[in-house]
Amino acid sequence: MINRKINLTLTAIVLLHALISTLHGLGHTQIPVPLSLPDLLFVVFVIGLAPLVGLAMIWTRYPKAGLWIVLLSMIGAFVFGVYHHFVELGTDNVNLISAGDWRPLFQITAVLLAIIEAASCVFAVIANRASSARKGAV
């Protein structure tokens, strides 16, 4: 185990990310904003499942691997989300979503996802450094 406080914080971050992702996915289905098959596979495996797998691993005897999985999946999620929601002028861009009841949810969750993904990357790097420093001190 890395550190109980770090593990609990990372648990909260990853679970909050999963909740926001679920709400954002609801917006995708209700508007609708369809994803291509490659994008859908990326969302399911890298954005959805990988952080949860990494989270489970931080509570085992493989916490460093879990941290790396969380970090890499959140980097991927951040880059994917920022590109599709704010850069690319496609159907997933928050500024081009058709007006309707689900538009605010879609836009707000896109912003919240970018924030929590960036924050989780920073936290995972700090946690990784803390665990490395502590291991070196032992």
N, C-alpha and C positions, 0 to 999 in steps of 0.2 A: 504494500500500500504506500502511496506517495505521502500523503498527509490527509488526515480525515477532513480538515477544513477545506483544503483544495478540492478533494473529491466531492464534498457536499456542494461547493460552489459550482463546480463543473457539472454536477448532476442537475442543479437548478437551471443552469444556462442551457444545457442540451434539451431538457424537458420543455423549457419555455420556447426554444427554437422549434421543437416538434409541434407544440400547440399553435404557434404563429404560422408554421408551414401548413398545418391542417386547415386553418382558417383561410389562408391564402389559396390553397387548393380548392376550397369550397367556392371561393370567388371565381376561380378558373372554370369550374364546372357550371356555375350559375349564369355567367355572363353570356355565352361561353367563350373561353380563350383556349382553343385546342393546342396541344403540343405535338410536335413531330415524334415519331417513334424513338429516335436517338435522344431527343430532349426528355421525353417521358422516362426512358431508362435511366438517364443521368439523374433526374429528379428522384426517382424511386430508390436507386441504389446509393448514389453519392450523397444526396441531400437528405433523404429520408432514413435509410437503413444504416449507413456507415457511422453517423454520429452516435446512434444508439448502440451499435456494436462496440465502438470505442469506449462509450460510457460504461458498458458492462465490463469491459476489460480493465478499466481503472480500479475496479473493486476486486480484481483477482490478483494473481501473482505476476501479471503482465501489465502493470500500470503504465510503463513507458510506451509500450506498443499502443495501448489505448489512447494515451495522450496524442501520439503521432497520428492515429487514425482520426481522432476528433479534429486535430489541427488541419490535416490535409483535406478532410471532407469539408470543413468550414471554409477553407481557402477556395476550394472548388465551388462551393455554394455561393460564396460572396462574388466571385468573378462571374459566374453564370448569371446570377440574379441581377447584378449591376448592369451587365451587358444587355440582357434581355429586357429588363424593366426601364432602364434609363438611357441607354446608348442606341441600341438597334431600333430603327424605325419600323418595327414589326407589330404584329397583333398583340404582343405581350408588353408593349411599352405603356407605362402608366399614363402618359399624356395622350395616348391615342385610343384608350379604351372607351367604348361607346358609353354615353350617359345612361344611367339607370340605377336601380336600387343597390346593386352589388359593386358599383364602381368605387365608392369610398372605402369599402372593406378591402378591395383589391389593392388600391393605392396605399392605404395606411399599412397594410401588412407587408407590402413590397418594401416600404421604407423601414419598417421595424425589422424585417429579415436582414436587410443590409446592415443595420446597426448591430443586431445581436450576432450576426456572423462575423463582423469585424471585431466586436468585443470578445467573442469566444476565441478568435485567433490570437489576440493579444494575451488573453488569460492563459491559453494553452502554452504559449511560448514562455510566459512567466512561470507557470507551473513546471514546465520541463526544465527550465534553468534552476528553479528552486530544488527540484528533485536531484538534479545533477550535482549541485553545490553540496547538498546534504550527503549524498552518496560519497563524494570526495572527502568530506570532513570525517567520515566514519572510519 
